[in-house]
Amino acid sequence: MAARATLHCLTGCAIGEVLGMVIGTALGWGNMATMVLAIVLAFFFGYTLTLRSIRRAGVDFRTALRVALAADTLSIAVMELIDNGVIALWPGAMDATLADALFWGALVLSLGIAFVVTTPVNKWMIGRGKGHAVVHQYHH
């Protein structure tokens, strides 16, 4: 269950990261502004994926939003910290463009490392009845 929860988190984070990088690059923004946009979008898409599945179970929007925030905040935060930390520390990755293999290689590796680090966090939360353990009560 922890690996599935982390994969769910990774999906939202990856969508947000890539979209943020594409938008920031297309607008000619600097590294910091682009990274902030990517992080904001990673949280947005991570929450949206969870929110969508809870709403499909018939839960009202306000309750679903509270559940999504409680279930995903720590997971997404850890994922983003590790993902962006790897990219920031990788020589040349921050200056790579979308057309560079270095950009995509660093992104794939950083998300992979983030998955490995975040899975035990989700396992710990689920073991305490928190995180995606709460979300699963709404799945049929």
N, C-alpha and C positions, 0 to 999 in steps of 0.2 A: 504494500500500500504506500509506503514512503517513497519508493522509486517512482510509482505512478504519479504521486502528488508532485514530486520534483520534476518529472517530465512535463506535467501540466504547467508548472511554474516556468520551466525552461522554454516552453512554447510561447507563452506570453512575453517573456523577457526577450526572446530572440526576435519576435515580430517587432516589438518596440525598439530594440537596439538597431536592427537593420533599417527600419523606417526612419528613425531618428537620424541615423548616419546619412541616409539618402537625402532627407530634407535639409539637414545642416550643410551637407556638401553642395547640394543644388543651390542653396541660398548664399553660399560663400562664407558661411559662419566659421569662426575659429574653433579650435579643439574643445575648449571648455564649454562654450555655448552648445555645440553639437552634442557633447557628452551629457550635459544636463537635459537637453531635449530627449535624448535616447533613454535616459533613466526615467524621466517622467512618463514617456510612452511605454516603457517596459512595465512600470507599475499599472498604468492604465489598461494595457492589454491583459496583464496577469489577472487583475481584478475583474475585467470584463468577461474573460473566459469562465471564471468561477461564478460570477453573477448570472451569466446566461444559463448555466446548468441548474442553478438553484431556482431561478425564475421558471424554468421549464417544469419544475416539480410543483408549481402552483404557489410558491411563496411570494408574498407581497414584496414590492421593491425595497422598501425601507428595511425590512427584516433581512432580505437577501443581501443588501449592501452591507449591513452590520456583520453578517456571517462571512462574506467575502473579505472584508477588511480584517476581521479576526483570524480567518484561516490563512490568508496569504501574506500579510505584511512582513512577518519575520522571514519567511521563505524567500520572498522577492528581494528583501533588503540584503540578505546574505548572498543571494545569487548575484545581485548587482554589484555589491562590494567586491566580491571575488572576480567577477567578469571584468569590471572596469579596472580593478587593480592590476590584473594580469596585462591588460592592454596598455595601461599607463606605464607599467614597468618594462614592457617588451620594447627593446630598442627599435625605433623607427615606426612602430605600429601606430602611434598617434598621428604621424604625418603621412601615413599611407592613404591612398585614395581608393575609391570603390573599384577602380580598374586594376589595382595592385593585388597580386597573389598574397602578399604579406598581410594586407587588410583582412582578407577572408580566412587565411590560415590562422592568424592571431585570434580572430573572432571565434572560429570553430574550436580552437584549443582552449580559449578562455571560457567559453560556455561549457565545454567538457569538464574542465577543472571545477567550475562553479557547480555543475551537476554533482560531481563526486563529493564536494564539500557540503552541499546543501542537503543531500539525501539523509545523512545522520541527524541533521537539524529537524527535518520533517519526521523522521522516525521517533525522535525524542518527543516532539510535540504530539504526535499521534498516540504515543504510549501514555501520555498524560491526559488524553481525551480532548486535545486541542488541535488547532490546525485543520487539516483535512478530515480528521475524525469527525468534526462537527459537520462538515460538508456532506459526508457520506450518509448521514441520517436523512438527508433530503433526496437521495437517489433511490429510485425504485427498481 
